[in-house]
Amino acid sequence: PQALKRMYKACLKYPSWKEQHEPGFKPWLYPEQSRLPPPPLSELSLQHAESLENIDESGVSEGRDERGDGSDEDN
């Protein structure tokens, strides 16, 4: 829960931050703006859904996360 609160606060500040940091730079919308080199096509392979590993999550509980103390309060 605390991570979500921090992410929420960061998201609220994003529009003003983006306005000051390359507002027209949106490589997720305009791939030609990407600064990364494209991957070589020879290194890519096509995967079909049948070949992907099936993950059985039936034994996973949907209880609270055991890593934290379960508190929603900010410190």
C-alpha positions in Angstrom: 0.0 0.0 0.0 2.8 2.5 0.7 4.4 1.9 -2.7 1.0 2.6 -4.3 0.7 5.9 -2.3 4.2 6.9 -3.5 3.4 6.0 -7.1 0.1 8.0 -6.9 2.0 11.1 -5.6 4.6 10.8 -8.4 1.8 10.4 -11.0 0.2 13.6 -9.8 3.5 15.5 -10.4 4.2 13.9 -13.8 2.4 16.4 -16.1 4.3 19.4 -14.7 7.6 17.4 -14.8 7.0 16.3 -18.4 6.2 19.9 -19.4 9.7 20.9 -18.5 11.4 17.7 -19.8 11.0 17.2 -23.6 7.1 17.4 -23.7 7.1 16.2 -27.4 9.3 13.1 -26.7 7.0 10.1 -26.6 8.7 7.1 -28.1 5.9 4.8 -27.0 3.7 6.7 -29.4 6.3 7.6 -32.0 8.8 4.8 -32.4 11.0 7.0 -34.7 11.9 9.0 -31.6 13.5 6.0 -29.9 17.1 6.5 -29.0 17.7 2.8 -28.6 19.1 0.8 -31.6 16.5 -1.6 -33.0 17.2 -5.3 -32.2 18.7 -7.3 -35.0 15.8 -9.3 -36.7 18.1 -12.3 -36.8 18.1 -12.5 -33.0 14.3 -12.5 -32.7 12.2 -15.6 -32.8 8.4 -16.1 -33.1 6.8 -17.8 -30.1 3.4 -19.5 -30.2 1.2 -19.7 -27.2 1.4 -23.5 -27.2 5.1 -23.4 -26.7 5.0 -21.1 -23.6 5.2 -22.6 -20.2 1.9 -23.1 -18.3 2.2 -21.8 -14.8 -0.1 -23.3 -12.3 -1.1 -20.7 -9.7 -3.9 -22.8 -8.1 -1.9 -23.3 -5.0 -1.1 -19.7 -4.4 -3.1 -18.0 -1.7 -4.7 -14.6 -2.2 -4.0 -13.6 1.4 -2.1 -10.5 2.5 1.5 -10.1 1.6 3.8 -11.8 4.1 6.8 -9.4 3.5 5.2 -6.4 5.3 3.5 -5.8 8.6 0.1 -5.3 6.8 -0.1 -1.6 7.9 -1.5 0.9 5.5 -0.3 3.9 7.6 2.5 6.2 6.5 5.5 6.4 8.8 
